[in-house]
């Protein structure tokens, strides 16, 4: 950050830059935070999350026994049906007054890319590590679905509140930033509760089916053995069947196999699609989080309705305030549940070291690098505008740990709850360093760009 080292007159902290030719002074906010300040700024939100998780772990201890299994179940239902939908809706309704929601079209595109790339990497990971079948959905979901909600909601306001932040005026930064984050959180919620929800459900259901089939096989084992013995005895007493009949049966089997190979490709695709639709629970699209997100987007898109609910003079402002109040309970509740489930994970877990290491590498190494490449290309093509804060939020989508809502989903299906808690704990522990480093890198990059633009603007005048 020494691009203007030889032109120190324009590197002033909230100072005035003198135009030597025009006798004119311009007030500039120049970013002067050092690397240490940036690191501490990005570290605080992750430490808050870990501290709340420790509180949840303490409440689940046997000698405390406040957050028991039944208590976690009821709290989880509150999060799913009340708190998290309120958080999604309130963020979109109240934070999209300045930023046009339709101008942020690249946010859902970027989130879709994170889900696709993360799913592919997760699928490769479960094949390499030979993960148990019932955990495939959990691993793929953790690689695909990032925390687009509570971490950015904490990080962006904290950064904007700093006087020397690289994104301009604190008030404008906070309002615009929450608009970006709220839309990211809403779109991310749709992805989590439609895509990840179905993946975890499908693999858990498939595993249950395999177990039940195996149980039935064992139950009928004695009967089948008896039948085989009876058949063998009968074959020794009766004469052998006609060889011509065997030839006819063989021809019929061969003809049937040939007919199956002649099935057209469209027919095969149609059968696959039908089986996929039957396998996927499409009713999840009407779950509370997704419905709340859609309602929030509709209200934010229609100005008369938004003005009727948002603002100091809005007739229905008490409705918006109530929804915001309920939404504020979502983040601590999800974090406490994660910490409580973690206690069981320490006692018994099917997560191997290499699997855990693989998820961490996917989420904090591979995805952020891919994200930097994608957003850089998008900036060069003019697809994401020129707002550095918008770019920062987009980059943050690739560097966050797995979504905490995944823990809620595993709790609903009772599939891999302990394994999920272990994965979450270590990912958020690593995020204390990894996310902090990536956030610092992103902000340093923006700071250098800002400084370069200032130098280029004022260099001819000095």
C-alpha positions as CSV (number, residue, x, y, z in Angstrom):
1,X,0.0,0.0,0.0
2,X,2.8,2.4,-0.9
3,X,1.6,3.5,-4.3
4,X,1.4,7.1,-3.1
5,X,4.5,7.0,-0.9
6,X,6.2,9.7,-2.9
7,X,3.0,11.8,-2.9
8,X,2.4,11.9,0.9
9,X,0.4,15.2,0.6
10,X,-2.6,13.2,-0.5
11,X,-2.3,10.5,2.1
12,X,-4.0,12.1,5.0
13,X,-6.4,10.6,7.5
14,X,-9.8,12.2,6.9
15,X,-7.8,15.2,5.9
16,X,-7.8,17.6,2.9
17,X,-6.0,17.1,-0.3
18,X,-4.7,20.3,-1.9
19,X,-5.0,21.0,-5.6
20,X,-1.8,23.1,-6.2
21,X,-3.2,24.5,-9.4
22,X,-6.8,25.2,-8.6
23,X,-6.4,26.5,-5.0
24,X,-9.1,24.0,-4.1
25,X,-9.4,21.6,-1.2
26,X,-11.1,18.2,-1.5
27,X,-12.2,16.1,1.5
28,X,-11.4,12.5,1.0
29,X,-11.8,9.4,3.1
30,X,-8.6,7.6,2.6
31,X,-8.2,4.1,3.9
32,X,-5.4,4.0,6.4
33,X,-6.1,0.9,8.5
34,X,-3.1,-1.5,8.7
35,X,-3.1,-5.3,8.3
36,X,-3.3,-5.9,12.1
37,X,-6.5,-3.7,12.4
38,X,-8.1,-5.5,9.4
39,X,-7.3,-8.9,10.9
40,X,-8.8,-8.1,14.3
41,X,-11.8,-6.6,12.6
42,X,-12.5,-9.8,10.6
43,X,-11.7,-12.0,13.6
44,X,-14.4,-10.6,16.0
45,X,-17.5,-12.1,14.3
46,X,-16.1,-15.6,14.2
47,X,-15.0,-15.4,17.8
48,X,-18.5,-14.3,18.8
49,X,-20.0,-17.4,17.0
50,X,-17.6,-19.8,18.7
51,X,-18.3,-18.2,22.1
52,X,-22.1,-18.7,21.7
53,X,-21.4,-22.3,20.6
54,X,-19.5,-22.9,23.8
55,X,-22.5,-21.6,25.8
56,X,-24.7,-24.1,24.0
57,X,-22.2,-26.9,24.8
58,X,-22.3,-25.9,28.5
59,X,-26.1,-25.9,28.6
60,X,-26.1,-29.5,27.2
61,X,-23.8,-30.9,29.9
62,X,-25.3,-33.7,32.0
63,X,-24.9,-31.9,35.3
64,X,-26.5,-28.8,33.8
65,X,-29.1,-30.5,31.6
66,X,-30.9,-27.4,30.4
67,X,-30.6,-28.0,26.7
68,X,-31.5,-31.7,26.6
69,X,-32.3,-33.6,23.4
70,X,-36.0,-32.8,23.8
71,X,-35.2,-29.1,24.4
72,X,-33.0,-29.0,21.3
73,X,-35.8,-30.5,19.3
74,X,-38.3,-27.8,20.4
75,X,-35.8,-25.0,20.0
76,X,-34.9,-26.3,16.5
77,X,-38.6,-26.2,15.6
78,X,-38.8,-22.6,16.7
79,X,-35.8,-21.7,14.6
80,X,-37.3,-23.5,11.5
81,X,-40.8,-22.2,11.8
82,X,-40.4,-18.7,13.4
83,X,-37.0,-17.3,13.9
84,X,-35.1,-18.0,10.7
85,X,-38.1,-17.1,8.4
86,X,-38.4,-13.8,10.3
87,X,-34.7,-13.1,9.8
88,X,-34.9,-13.8,6.0
89,X,-38.0,-11.6,5.5
90,X,-37.0,-8.7,7.8
91,X,-33.6,-8.4,6.2
92,X,-35.0,-8.2,2.7
93,X,-37.9,-5.9,3.7
94,X,-36.0,-3.3,5.7
95,X,-32.6,-3.3,3.9
96,X,-33.5,-3.0,0.3
97,X,-34.7,0.6,0.4
98,X,-31.5,2.1,-1.0
99,X,-30.2,-0.7,-3.3
100,X,-32.5,-1.8,-6.1
101,X,-33.1,-5.5,-5.6
102,X,-33.2,-6.4,-9.3
103,X,-29.9,-4.7,-10.0
104,X,-28.2,-7.3,-7.8
105,X,-28.9,-10.1,-10.2
106,X,-25.4,-11.5,-10.0
107,X,-25.9,-12.5,-6.3
108,X,-28.1,-15.5,-7.1
109,X,-25.9,-16.4,-10.0
110,X,-22.8,-16.4,-7.7
111,X,-24.6,-18.4,-5.1
112,X,-25.7,-21.0,-7.7
113,X,-22.0,-21.3,-8.7
114,X,-21.0,-21.9,-5.1
115,X,-23.6,-24.7,-4.8
116,X,-22.7,-26.4,-8.1
117,X,-18.9,-26.2,-7.6
118,X,-19.2,-27.2,-3.9
119,X,-21.5,-30.2,-4.7
120,X,-19.0,-31.4,-7.3
121,X,-16.1,-31.1,-4.9
122,X,-18.2,-32.8,-2.1
123,X,-19.1,-35.7,-4.4
124,X,-15.4,-36.2,-5.2
125,X,-14.5,-36.0,-1.5
126,X,-17.0,-38.7,-0.4
127,X,-15.7,-41.0,-3.2
128,X,-12.1,-40.5,-2.2
129,X,-12.6,-40.9,1.6
130,X,-15.2,-43.7,1.2
131,X,-17.7,-41.9,3.5
132,X,-20.6,-44.0,4.9
133,X,-23.6,-43.8,2.7
134,X,-25.9,-42.0,5.2
135,X,-23.3,-39.2,5.5
136,X,-23.0,-38.5,1.8
137,X,-25.7,-35.9,1.8
138,X,-24.2,-34.2,4.9
139,X,-20.8,-33.9,3.3
140,X,-22.0,-32.7,0.0
141,X,-24.3,-30.2,1.7
142,X,-21.5,-28.9,3.9
143,X,-19.3,-28.4,0.8
144,X,-22.1,-26.8,-1.2
145,X,-24.1,-24.6,1.3
146,X,-22.1,-21.8,2.9
147,X,-23.1,-19.5,5.7
148,X,-24.7,-16.7,3.8
149,X,-26.6,-15.5,6.9
150,X,-25.3,-14.9,10.4
151,X,-21.6,-14.4,9.6
152,X,-22.0,-11.8,6.9
153,X,-24.8,-10.2,9.0
154,X,-22.2,-9.7,11.8
155,X,-19.1,-9.0,9.6
156,X,-20.5,-6.3,7.3
157,X,-22.0,-4.0,10.0
158,X,-18.9,-4.4,12.1
159,X,-16.6,-3.4,9.2
160,X,-18.9,-0.5,8.2
161,X,-19.0,0.8,11.7
162,X,-15.2,1.4,11.6
163,X,-14.4,5.0,10.8
164,X,-11.5,4.0,8.5
165,X,-13.3,1.3,6.6
166,X,-12.5,0.9,2.9
167,X,-16.1,1.2,1.8
168,X,-17.0,4.9,2.5
169,X,-19.5,6.5,4.8
170,X,-20.5,4.2,7.7
171,X,-24.2,4.8,7.4
172,X,-24.4,4.3,3.6
173,X,-22.1,1.3,3.9
174,X,-24.2,-0.3,6.5
175,X,-27.5,0.2,4.7
176,X,-26.2,-1.0,1.3
177,X,-24.2,-3.8,2.9
178,X,-27.2,-5.2,4.7
179,X,-29.2,-5.0,1.4
180,X,-26.5,-7.2,-0.2
181,X,-26.3,-9.5,2.7
182,X,-30.0,-9.9,3.1
183,X,-30.5,-10.9,-0.5
184,X,-27.6,-13.3,-0.2
185,X,-29.1,-14.8,2.9
186,X,-32.5,-15.1,1.3
187,X,-31.3,-16.8,-1.9
188,X,-28.9,-18.9,0.2
189,X,-31.9,-20.0,2.4
190,X,-33.8,-21.1,-0.7
191,X,-30.8,-23.2,-1.8
192,X,-30.3,-24.7,1.6
193,X,-33.9,-25.6,2.2
194,X,-34.6,-26.9,-1.3
195,X,-31.3,-28.4,-2.5
196,X,-29.3,-29.4,0.7
197,X,-32.5,-30.4,2.5
198,X,-33.4,-32.9,-0.3
199,X,-29.8,-34.2,-0.5
200,X,-29.6,-35.0,3.2
201,X,-33.1,-36.5,3.1
202,X,-32.4,-38.6,0.1
203,X,-29.2,-40.1,1.3
204,X,-30.6,-40.7,4.8
205,X,-33.7,-42.3,3.3
206,X,-31.6,-44.5,1.0
207,X,-29.5,-45.7,3.9
208,X,-32.7,-46.5,5.9
209,X,-34.0,-48.4,2.9
210,X,-30.8,-50.5,2.7
211,X,-30.9,-51.3,6.4
212,X,-34.6,-52.3,6.2
213,X,-33.9,-54.5,3.2
214,X,-31.0,-56.1,4.9
215,X,-33.2,-56.8,8.0
216,X,-35.9,-58.4,5.9
217,X,-33.2,-60.5,4.2
218,X,-32.0,-61.8,7.5
219,X,-35.6,-62.5,8.7
220,X,-36.3,-64.6,5.6
221,X,-32.9,-66.3,5.5
222,X,-34.1,-69.4,7.2
223,X,-37.1,-69.8,4.9
224,X,-35.0,-69.3,1.8
225,X,-32.5,-71.9,3.0
226,X,-35.3,-74.4,3.6
227,X,-36.7,-73.8,0.1
228,X,-33.2,-74.4,-1.4
229,X,-32.9,-77.7,0.5
230,X,-36.4,-78.7,-0.6
231,X,-35.7,-77.8,-4.3
232,X,-32.4,-79.8,-4.3
233,X,-34.2,-82.8,-2.8
234,X,-37.0,-82.5,-5.4
235,X,-34.5,-82.3,-8.2
236,X,-32.9,-85.6,-7.1
237,X,-36.3,-87.4,-7.1
238,X,-37.8,-85.9,-10.3
239,X,-36.5,-86.3,-13.8
240,X,-34.6,-83.3,-15.3
241,X,-36.6,-80.7,-17.4
242,X,-36.6,-80.8,-21.1
243,X,-33.5,-79.3,-22.7
244,X,-35.7,-77.7,-25.4
245,X,-37.6,-75.7,-22.8
246,X,-34.3,-74.4,-21.4
247,X,-33.3,-73.2,-24.9
248,X,-36.6,-71.4,-25.4
249,X,-36.2,-69.6,-22.0
250,X,-32.7,-68.6,-23.0
251,X,-33.9,-67.2,-26.2
252,X,-36.7,-65.2,-24.5
253,X,-34.2,-63.7,-22.0
254,X,-31.8,-62.8,-24.8
255,X,-34.7,-61.2,-26.8
256,X,-35.8,-59.2,-23.7
257,X,-32.3,-57.9,-23.2
258,X,-32.0,-56.9,-26.8
259,X,-35.3,-55.0,-26.6
260,X,-34.1,-53.1,-23.5
261,X,-30.9,-52.0,-25.3
262,X,-33.1,-50.6,-28.1
263,X,-34.9,-48.2,-25.8
264,X,-34.5,-44.6,-27.1
265,X,-32.4,-42.1,-25.2
266,X,-35.4,-39.7,-24.6
267,X,-37.3,-42.5,-23.0
268,X,-34.4,-43.2,-20.7
269,X,-34.1,-39.5,-19.8
270,X,-37.9,-39.4,-19.2
271,X,-37.7,-42.3,-16.8
272,X,-34.7,-40.8,-14.9
273,X,-36.5,-37.4,-14.6
274,X,-39.7,-39.1,-13.3
275,X,-37.7,-41.1,-10.7
276,X,-35.9,-38.0,-9.7
277,X,-39.1,-36.0,-9.2
278,X,-40.6,-38.9,-7.1
279,X,-37.4,-39.0,-5.1
280,X,-37.2,-35.3,-4.4
281,X,-39.6,-33.7,-1.9
282,X,-40.8,-30.7,-3.9
283,X,-43.1,-29.6,-1.0
284,X,-39.9,-28.3,0.6
285,X,-40.1,-25.3,-1.7
286,X,-43.1,-24.2,0.5
287,X,-41.3,-24.5,3.8
288,X,-41.3,-21.4,6.0
289,X,-37.8,-20.1,5.2
290,X,-38.4,-20.2,1.4
291,X,-41.9,-18.7,1.7
292,X,-40.6,-15.9,3.9
293,X,-37.8,-15.2,1.4
294,X,-40.2,-14.9,-1.5
295,X,-42.5,-12.6,0.6
296,X,-39.6,-10.4,1.5
297,X,-38.5,-10.1,-2.1
298,X,-42.0,-9.2,-3.2
299,X,-42.4,-6.6,-0.6
300,X,-39.0,-5.1,-1.2
301,X,-39.7,-5.0,-5.0
302,X,-43.0,-3.1,-4.6
303,X,-42.3,0.4,-3.2
304,X,-45.9,1.3,-2.1
305,X,-46.1,-1.9,0.0
306,X,-42.6,-1.3,1.4
307,X,-43.4,2.3,2.3
308,X,-46.5,1.1,4.1
309,X,-44.4,-1.1,6.4
310,X,-40.9,0.4,6.6
311,X,-40.1,3.9,7.9
312,X,-40.8,6.0,11.0
313,X,-44.1,7.2,9.5
314,X,-45.3,3.9,8.1
315,X,-48.7,2.8,9.3
316,X,-47.7,-0.8,9.7
317,X,-44.2,-0.2,11.0
318,X,-45.0,-2.2,14.1
319,X,-45.3,-5.3,11.9
320,X,-41.8,-4.8,10.5
321,X,-40.4,-4.1,14.0
322,X,-42.0,-7.3,15.3
323,X,-40.6,-9.4,12.5
324,X,-37.1,-7.9,13.0
325,X,-37.3,-8.7,16.7
326,X,-38.2,-12.3,16.1
327,X,-35.4,-12.6,13.4
328,X,-32.8,-11.4,15.9
329,X,-33.3,-14.7,17.9
330,X,-32.4,-16.9,14.9
331,X,-28.6,-16.5,14.9
332,X,-28.0,-17.2,18.6
333,X,-30.5,-20.0,18.7
334,X,-28.9,-21.8,15.7
335,X,-25.4,-21.3,17.2
336,X,-26.5,-22.6,20.7
337,X,-28.0,-25.7,19.0
338,X,-24.8,-26.3,17.2
339,X,-22.8,-26.1,20.4
340,X,-25.3,-28.4,22.2
341,X,-25.0,-31.1,19.5
342,X,-21.3,-30.8,19.7
343,X,-21.2,-32.5,23.1
344,X,-22.6,-35.7,21.5
345,X,-20.1,-35.4,18.7
346,X,-17.1,-35.4,21.1
347,X,-18.4,-38.7,22.6
348,X,-19.2,-40.5,19.4
349,X,-18.7,-39.5,15.8
350,X,-18.3,-41.2,12.4
351,X,-16.3,-38.3,10.9
352,X,-12.8,-39.4,9.9
353,X,-9.8,-37.0,10.1
354,X,-9.3,-37.0,6.3
355,X,-13.0,-36.3,5.6
356,X,-12.9,-33.4,8.0
357,X,-9.7,-32.1,6.5
358,X,-11.2,-32.5,3.0
359,X,-14.2,-30.4,3.9
360,X,-12.0,-27.7,5.4
361,X,-9.8,-27.6,2.3
362,X,-12.9,-27.3,0.0
363,X,-14.5,-24.5,2.0
364,X,-11.4,-22.4,2.9
365,X,-8.9,-23.1,0.1
366,X,-10.5,-24.3,-3.2
367,X,-13.8,-22.3,-3.1
368,X,-12.2,-18.9,-2.2
369,X,-9.6,-19.3,-5.0
370,X,-12.4,-20.1,-7.5
371,X,-14.4,-17.2,-6.1
372,X,-11.6,-14.7,-6.6
373,X,-11.2,-15.9,-10.2
374,X,-15.0,-15.7,-10.9
375,X,-15.5,-12.3,-9.4
376,X,-12.4,-10.9,-11.1
377,X,-13.7,-12.1,-14.5
378,X,-17.2,-10.6,-13.7
379,X,-15.6,-7.2,-12.8
380,X,-13.6,-7.2,-16.0
381,X,-16.8,-7.9,-18.0
382,X,-18.7,-5.2,-16.1
383,X,-21.2,-7.6,-14.7
384,X,-21.0,-6.5,-11.0
385,X,-20.7,-2.8,-11.2
386,X,-18.0,-0.7,-9.4
387,X,-19.1,-0.9,-5.7
388,X,-16.3,-2.4,-3.7
389,X,-18.7,-3.4,-0.9
390,X,-20.8,-5.4,-3.4
391,X,-17.6,-7.1,-4.6
392,X,-16.6,-7.9,-1.0
393,X,-20.0,-9.5,-0.3
394,X,-19.7,-11.6,-3.4
395,X,-16.2,-12.8,-2.5
396,X,-17.3,-13.5,1.1
397,X,-19.9,-16.1,-0.3
398,X,-17.0,-18.3,-1.3
399,X,-15.0,-18.1,2.0
400,X,-17.6,-18.8,4.7
401,X,-17.9,-22.0,6.6
402,X,-20.9,-24.4,6.1
403,X,-24.4,-23.0,6.8
404,X,-25.7,-23.6,10.3
405,X,-29.1,-24.4,8.9
406,X,-27.6,-27.8,7.8
407,X,-27.5,-28.7,11.5
408,X,-31.2,-27.8,11.7
409,X,-31.9,-30.2,8.8
410,X,-29.9,-33.1,10.3
411,X,-31.8,-32.5,13.5
412,X,-35.1,-32.7,11.7
413,X,-34.3,-36.0,10.0
414,X,-32.2,-37.3,12.8
415,X,-29.4,-38.2,10.4
416,X,-25.8,-37.4,11.3
417,X,-26.5,-34.9,14.0
418,X,-23.3,-35.6,15.9
419,X,-21.2,-35.8,12.8
420,X,-22.6,-32.5,11.7
421,X,-21.8,-30.8,15.0
422,X,-18.2,-32.0,14.8
423,X,-17.9,-30.8,11.2
424,X,-19.4,-27.4,12.2
425,X,-17.2,-27.0,15.2
426,X,-13.9,-27.6,13.4
427,X,-14.9,-25.6,10.4
428,X,-15.9,-22.6,12.5
429,X,-12.7,-23.0,14.5
430,X,-10.6,-22.9,11.3
431,X,-12.8,-20.1,10.1
432,X,-11.5,-18.0,13.0
433,X,-8.2,-17.9,11.1
434,X,-9.2,-18.7,7.4
435,X,-12.2,-16.4,7.1
436,X,-10.2,-13.6,8.9
437,X,-7.3,-14.0,6.5
438,X,-9.5,-14.1,3.4
439,X,-11.5,-11.0,4.6
440,X,-8.3,-9.2,5.3
441,X,-7.0,-10.1,1.8
442,X,-10.2,-8.9,0.2
443,X,-10.1,-5.6,2.0
444,X,-6.4,-5.0,1.4
445,X,-7.1,-5.5,-2.3
446,X,-9.9,-3.0,-2.2
447,X,-7.8,-0.5,-0.2
448,X,-4.9,-0.7,-2.7
449,X,-7.4,-0.2,-5.6
450,X,-8.9,2.8,-3.8
451,X,-5.4,4.3,-3.2
452,X,-4.4,3.7,-6.8
453,X,-7.6,5.5,-8.1
454,X,-6.9,8.4,-5.8
455,X,-3.2,8.6,-7.0
456,X,-4.3,8.4,-10.6
457,X,-6.9,11.2,-10.1
458,X,-4.6,13.6,-8.3
459,X,-1.2,12.8,-9.6
460,X,-1.5,15.3,-12.5
461,X,-2.4,18.1,-10.1
462,X,0.6,17.7,-7.8
